[in-house]
Amino acid sequence: MKRILVVDDAAFMRLSLKTMLEKNGYEVVGEAENGRKAVEMYKMLNPELVTMDITMPDMDGIEALTEIMKFDSKAKVIMLSAMGQETKIREAVIQGAKGFVVKPFKEDYLVKALSKF
């Protein structure tokens, strides 16, 4: 069972992700509502995977990804983005993201994307 940290500023999205992931055999070990909290929780929890929203207040997903990669160059972070954020997705991949899923997404697509890691 993979241990996952879910990062999104929208509480309903964190709940949706947690429900989908747990239903498919993943263990959600933590949730963060912004990038700053995500970096803190990553260091504390050492999850095997992170789902990271790109657009968040305080510290966005790309900044958080960059900080996590400095701390752990082997981190597996999957970015979640809205349609039309191709430039940010490209930047995230350059910074070390292992993949991305475009919102809105279907449960089976998310699980398939995460199962590669």
C-alpha positions, 0 to 999 in steps of 0.5 A: 500500500503506497503512502500518499500526501495529498496537496490542494487548497480546495478542501473538497478536492482533498476529500475527493482525492482521499476517497478515490485513493483509499478506495483503490488501496492507497494510504493517505498519510497527510493532507496540506492546503498550501505549498508551505504546509506540503513541504513541512509535511513531506519532511515529517511524513516521508510519503512515497507519492505526492499529489500536488495542485499547481495553483495555491495560495502562500506557496504554489505547487511548483515552488513546493515541488522545488523545495521538496526536490531539494530535500529529496531528489528521489521524491515522486510528485504528481502535479494536478492542474486545470486545463490551460496550464501547459506552461506551468506543467512544463515548468513542473516537469523541468523542476522534477515532477514525475507526471501530471493529471489534468483536472477534472479527471476520472478516478480510473485515470488518476489511479492509472497515472499513480500506479506507474510509480 
